[in-house]
Amino acid sequence: MKKPLTYRVLLIEEPEGGFTVNVPALQGCITYGENLSHAMEMAKEAIEGYVELLKEQGQPIPDDSNTFEYSITLAS
């Protein structure tokens, strides 16, 4: 059974509305959604397409399963 691939996505709320989505483990994998739900849907599509292309090219498939992320807030 294949191990599921896990990817961290960064969502940036755009001033004009919507969200830009960046997938750090997949260089250049960036998409956009009109709202959070749409952004996550588009991220999944972008990741699937990116991974499929890597497979077709015989490239290794990176993932974020061993990546941990924390946010640190500083007083301004």
Backbone torsions as a table, in degrees:
resi	resn	phi	psi	omega
1	MET	NA	132.8	-178.8
2	LYS	-75.0	142.7	176.9
3	LYS	-73.8	134.2	177.5
4	PRO	-66.7	146.8	178.1
5	LEU	-92.1	136.9	-179.0
6	THR	-118.5	133.4	179.3
7	TYR	-131.0	135.8	174.6
8	ARG	-85.3	134.7	176.8
9	VAL	-121.0	140.2	177.0
10	LEU	-107.7	125.5	180.0
11	LEU	-107.4	128.4	179.7
12	ILE	-117.4	116.8	178.7
13	GLU	-72.1	125.7	-177.2
14	GLU	-90.0	141.9	-177.8
15	PRO	-58.5	-33.0	-178.7
16	GLU	-85.5	-0.1	179.5
17	GLY	111.8	154.9	179.1
18	GLY	82.9	-177.1	-175.5
19	PHE	-135.7	133.1	169.0
20	THR	-89.0	137.3	-178.1
21	VAL	-118.6	129.5	178.9
22	ASN	-120.8	136.1	177.7
23	VAL	-112.2	94.2	-172.3
24	PRO	-56.3	-34.7	-177.9
25	ALA	-70.5	-19.0	-178.5
26	LEU	-116.7	91.8	-173.4
27	GLN	-51.1	124.6	178.2
28	GLY	84.6	1.5	179.3
29	CYS	-84.7	96.6	-176.4
30	ILE	-133.8	140.6	177.7
31	THR	-146.5	-173.4	-175.1
32	TYR	-144.7	146.7	173.8
33	GLY	-138.4	148.3	-177.8
34	GLU	-70.8	-24.8	176.5
35	ASN	-148.4	177.6	-176.4
36	LEU	-59.2	-44.7	-178.9
37	SER	-62.1	-46.4	179.3
38	HIS	-65.4	-39.1	179.4
39	ALA	-61.7	-42.2	179.6
40	MET	-68.9	-37.0	176.0
41	GLU	-61.9	-45.9	179.6
42	MET	-66.2	-36.6	177.9
43	ALA	-61.9	-44.8	179.7
44	LYS	-60.7	-44.6	178.1
45	GLU	-61.1	-45.3	-178.7
46	ALA	-63.5	-42.4	179.5
47	ILE	-64.3	-46.0	179.8
48	GLU	-59.2	-44.1	178.8
49	GLY	-64.6	-42.1	-179.8
50	TYR	-63.1	-47.8	-179.0
51	VAL	-64.2	-40.4	178.6
52	GLU	-60.6	-43.1	178.5
53	LEU	-62.9	-43.2	177.6
54	LEU	-60.2	-42.2	178.6
55	LYS	-61.9	-45.8	179.8
56	GLU	-60.1	-34.7	-178.8
57	GLN	-87.4	-1.0	-179.9
58	GLY	70.5	23.3	-179.0
59	GLN	-87.3	154.9	175.2
60	PRO	-65.7	148.8	-179.0
61	ILE	-103.3	106.8	178.4
62	PRO	-76.2	159.4	170.9
63	ASP	-152.1	172.1	-175.4
64	ASP	-107.7	21.9	-174.1
65	SER	-63.2	-22.4	179.3
66	ASN	-108.1	19.8	-178.9
67	THR	-104.0	133.9	177.0
68	PHE	-119.7	142.9	-178.4
69	GLU	-132.9	137.4	176.7
70	TYR	-132.1	153.4	173.7
71	SER	-110.6	139.4	177.3
72	ILE	-118.7	126.6	-179.7
73	THR	-106.7	128.8	177.7
74	LEU	-108.9	143.7	175.1
75	ALA	-67.2	139.8	-179.3
76	SER	-91.7	NA	NA
